[in-house]
């Protein structure tokens, strides 16, 4: 899973990045538009993996992971002259979701905070960028028509792009449109920014953290929203776990920034984790809710999907209750499932295959 942190200058994106990843990227009070994005990978905390590691004593333990990308802050009007930079769009293609970081503290350069306004400013830039992509493509299609290159494929694409253009002009993002699989395929290469799932990170200071109920409710009506005390939680990330827990308790923070973002992202994207176990490795794998055993096998390796026979399956809860795989078998909870079996969160799978 890859998540991009985006926002206006001085919104605290890099502070949030450091809090999430325990990095020490430089935090500045201005935006350098030529700066490269910061990138780091964080493990998804999972008590199931901890317990399974204690049970199986594997040579290797692998948690699910999230790659965090901290984009340089952009100013209003960024997308007016041809859209975002090629490097931004190229990196965007690899992202599963965008997290909009908005400032909720007074800043000497930027003044009083207005998170709702900042969200609207960012979304306006995204919509303008998508409109530029749409209009440029429609102009190209019109040129081909004039050269006599009218095809049914181009006509379908034009019709879809006209719909998208109309939605964007009404300030409605592409992700809110009802699109068929064929239509999703047609626009896949355009990488519309507003097609990406989005969440909001409300970056508060220590004084007003957890006192923004009405603001959070307002933002939650539009996006999944999580609140951080950015600077405070960046400092927390640099402490050891025991010391950090004491300061978190004083602030009324029950989970780390990493864990709160993880939960929000999994809910937003509809992700679950299945598990594989053994003396070689205990590992968590991320898939979409509703994915089949065949799709889970492909997540592990394409050969497992190509030669799929059956999936040996039991749940983590069943294993804990029985205390061992033998106990699971004795209870009759060990199952053989076909390729169309819908994998559930916490399923432990072993794929039988032949290639």
N, C-alpha and C positions, 0 to 999 in steps of 0.2 A: 504494500500500500504506500502511495506517495501523496503527500499533502503539501501544498504551497501556501506559505504565509504571504499575504499581500495587504497593502494598506498605504495610506498617505504618509508623507514624510513625518518623522517624529511621532509616529503612532505607537512606537515601542515594539516593533516587529522583532528586531534583533534581541531585545531584552526577553521577549517571549521565546524566541529560538533558543537562547542560552538556558532559560528556565526548563525548557522541555528536554534539551539534549545534553545538559551539563557542559556545554561548550563555553568558550571564552572569546567569542567573536566580538570585535570592537563595536561598542555602542557609541554613536555620534549624535550630535544635536542638529545635523543637517543631512541632506540626501546627496550622495554622489551618484549621479545617473550612470556613470561608467563602471561602477563597482560590480564585481561578479557576485552572484548569489551565494549565500552560505548553504552548505548541504551537510546533513548528518543523519545517521540512522539510530533509532531508539528501539529497544526491546519492549514488547508488550507484556507487562506484568501479568502472570497467570499462575495462581496458586496450584492449579492442577498439574502444571509442568513441574513445579517444585516437589509436589507429593510423588509424582510418577518417577522423578529422578531418584528420590529416596527409596522407592520400591525396586527399581530395575538396576540401579547403579551403572548407568550407561557410560560408555567411553566419551560420549558427546551429548550435550543438551542444547537444543536450539529452540528459542522462543520465536513467535511471530514477530515481525518487525515493521516499523513505519519509517519511511524516509521523509525527513522534513526539509523543505527548501525555503530559505528566507530570501525573497526577492527584494531588490532595492525599492525604496518608496517611490511612487510616481505622483506627479502633480496633475492637477486638473488641466485638461487639454492635451494630455499625452497622446491620446488616440485620434486627435482631430486631423493630423497630417499623415494619413496613410496607415493608422492603426499602431499597435504595439510593435516593438522591435522584433526582428527575426529571431533573435536569441530567446526572447521571452516566449514567443509562440512555439519555438522548437522545444523548449523545456516544458511548456504547458502540455504538449502532446503526451508527455509521460506521466502526468499527474492524474490521480483518481479524484481529488477534490481540492477545493480552495478554501482557505480560512481567512476571512476578512478581519484584520486586526484594527480595532477602532479605539481611539484614545478617550479615556474617561477620567482625566486628571488635568489640572491647570498646568500649562506649559508657558515658560517665559517668552518663547518665540511665537507660539501658536495661540496663546490666550486661553479662554475658557473652553471646556470641551463641549462638543455637540455630537455624540455618537450616531444618532439617527441621521443627521445631516451628512456625516462622513460616509456612512453606509450608502446613502443615495448618491453621493459624489462618485464613489468607487463603481457602483452599478451603472451610472451614466457613462463612465469611461468604457466599461465592458460592452454596453449596448452599442455605443458609437463604434467601437472596434469591430463588432460583429456586423453592424450595418455596412461598414466600409468593405468588409470581406464579401458580403452579399451583393452589394451594388457592383463591385468590380467583377464578380463572377457573372452577374446578369449582363453586364456590358460585353463581356467576352462571348457569351452565348449569342447575343444579338449580332455581333460581328460574324460569327459562324453562320447564323441564319442568312445574313446578307450575302455570304459567299456560297449559298446553296447547300450548306452542310446541316440541314435540318433532319434530325433523327428522332425516333420515339424516345430514346434514352435522354436526349437533350430536352425534349419537351416535358418529360416527367420531372427532370431536374429543375427546369425553369418554373414549373408550376409550384413545386415545393419551395423554391427560393422566394417566389412571390409571397407565399404564405408567411414565410419566416420574416421577410421584409416588413410585411404588414404588422406582425406581432411586435417586432422590435420598435417600429415607429409608434406603437402604443405603449412602449416602455414595459413590454412583457418579455421575459427571457425565453430562450429556446427550450430550456429544460422543462418549462411548464406546458409545452405543446404535446398533444397526443400524436405520437409518430409510430408508424408501423415499422416492423423490422427492415423492410425494404427501404423505407425513408431514412431510417437510422443509418443504413449502409450507404445511401447516397451522400449524406452530409458528413460521414465519418472523417473524411480527409480534410475538411475545412477547419476542424478543431475550434468551433465557436466557443468563446470564453463563457458565455451564458448558458452553454449546454452542460458545463461541469457542475456537479453537486457543490453546494457552498454552505459553510457554517460561519458564525460570527464569534470572534473572541473579544469580549469586552475587557479592555486592559485598564483596570482601576488602580488607584493607589491604596496605601494601607488605611488611610483615614475613611475612605468611602466604600471600601470593599465590603460586600454582602449587605449593603444598605440601599441597593438599587432595584428593589422589587418591581416597581412600576415600569422602569426602563427595560428590565429583563423580560417582563411580560410582553411589552410592546415589540421588542426585537424577536421574541420567540414566535410571535404570530407570523413572521416572515421567514425566519431561519432558525435552525437549531443554534442555540446560543450557550456559550460557556463563559464564566467570568474568572479572570485571573487577577491577582495583585502582582503585576509583572515584575517590578523591581524587587519586591519582597521575595517572590518565589524564585527569582534568579539567584538571590543570595542563599535561599534555602537549598538550592540544588548543589551548592558548593560545600555544604555541611555533610557530615556523616549521617546515616539514616536515623540513629537514635537521637542525636542532637536536633536534626531537622524536625523530627516528630514532635518534640517539645514546643518548638516555635510554631509549628502548624496548629497545635492544640490551642495555643494562646490566641491565634488569629481565627480560630473556628474553622480551619481548613481540614477536612476529613480525608481528602485524597491529594496526592501530588498532582501538579499540573499535567504531567505526562499521563497519569491514569485517567484524569478527567477528560483530556483531549481524546484519548484512545476510546473511551466509552462513547463519547459524542460522535466520533468518526465512524465507529462500527455501526451505531444506530443509523446514522445518516446514509451510509452506503449499503446497509443491509448485509453486513458481513458476519460470519460465524467462524469458529475454529473447530477443525477435527484434529485428532491426535494420532500419532504413530509411536509405538513403544518397542523396546527391545534392549538387549545388552550393548548393542552398537550405538544406538541413538534414541533419545526421547525427543519428540519434535511436535510443535504446533504448526498447522497449516491453515491459511486463510482462504475461504471461499465465500461465495454469495449464498445467502439463505435461499433454499430451494434448489441448489445444485444437486446433481445426482452422483451416485457412486462412481460412474464413469468419468464425470467431470473432476471429481476429487482425485481419481487415479491420474488423470492428465496433469493435475497440479503438481503431483509428485514427480512424474516423468511420462513423456509421451509414449514410451514403450509399454508402460503399464496400461494405458488406455487402449493402445493398438492391440494388445494381446489379452485384454481383460477377460477373465473367466468368472470369478466371483469375488465378493468382498467379505472377508471374515470380520464380524462386527460385534461389539458390545459397547456399553456406555461407560464413561468414567465413573458415574454414580454407582453403577452396578459393580464395577471393580472395587471401589472403596467399600461398598457394603459387604462384599464377599471376601475381600482381603487378598485375593489372588486370582489368576486366570483359571486355575483349577476349580476354585470355588464358583466362578461364573459358569463354567461348564456343568458343574454338579447341580447348579440351580436351574439349568436349562435355558440360560440367558445368552449363551453364545449362539450367534446367528450367521447364516450364509445368505448374503443379499445379492441380487442381480444388479445389472448396470443402471436400471431405472430407479433404484432405491434412493429416496430423498434423504440426504445426510443431515443429521441433527447436530446442533452445537454440543461438543463434548463426546461425540462418537469416537471410539478408538477403532481404527481400520487397519487391516492387513490385506493387501490386494493379491489375489491369485491371478497369475497371468502366464501366457505362453507366447513367445515370438520366435 
